[in-house]
Amino acid sequence: MSAPYSEDLRQKAIAAVERGERKSDVSRMLNISRNTLDLWLKRKEQTGNCQAITHYQQGNRHKITDWQKFREFAKQHGGKTQGQMALL
């Protein structure tokens, strides 16, 4: 996954739009998409800042939550196939 744009770039882009520059010119000048700029402006309007969203879960939850119990299970049933272990 790519890294989010820096806070400084976000603030510069929003400041340029607030000064009256056209969104398309700002997005071309800073090499960002017009949609990205619109999302930053919308986030600033809703929350008061345009910081990147952090600490959100990506992907699915782990199916195994108790690793010690899983290790004991794997030792006990180690000779079986994955399919057989999944049935248990």
N, C-alpha and C positions, 0 to 999 in steps of 0.2 A: 504494500500500500504506500502511496506517495505521502510525503509530509505535507501538512497544511501550510498555507501561505503565512508569512510572518505578520505579526501584529502591526509592525511599522508600515508594510505595504498596504495592508487593509486600511489603516488610518489615512495614508496619503491618497488612496483612491477615493475614499469617502469625502475627504476634504476638497479634492478637486471637483467632485460633483456638486458639493455644497457651494463652491465658489461660482458655479454656473457653467462649468465645462460640460460638454455633451458626454453622455455615458459611453457612446461608441468610441469617441476620441480617447477617453481615459482608458478604456479596456484595450484599445490598440496600442497606446503609448506604454502601458505597464505589462503588456503581453498576458492578459487574463481574459477569460471569456466574459461576454456581456451578462450571461446568466449568473456567473459567479459574483459579479459586481452587484447585480440586482439582489442576490441572496444576502450579501453583506449589508446592503442598505436596508433590506427588510429586517434583518436581525438587529441592526442598530436601532431601528424604529421601535421594535418590540421590546428589546431588553436594555437599550441604552448603551450597549457596546457591541463591537463586532468581533470579539475573540472567537477563536476556533473552539469547537465543542471537543471536550476531552473526557476521558474515563467512561466511555460507553463500551458495552460488550460487543465484541465482534464474533461471529460464528455461533455455533450451538453450545449449549451447556455440556459439560462432561458427563457422561453416563455413569462413570465410576466416581463416587464421592468419598468413600471410605477405602483408602488405599491399603491399609493394614489388613482389613478383612478380605480385600481382593487378593493380596499376596498369599494369605492362608488358603483361600479357595484355589488359587493357581497351583500351589504345592500339592494340595489334596487331589486335584483332578488334572495334573500336568500331562498325563499320558493320553488324554482325550483330544479330539480334534476341536477346532474353534466352534464348529457347528454344534457338537455335542455339549461343549461347555456353555454355549449360548442357551441351549434348552434348559440347562440346570439353573 
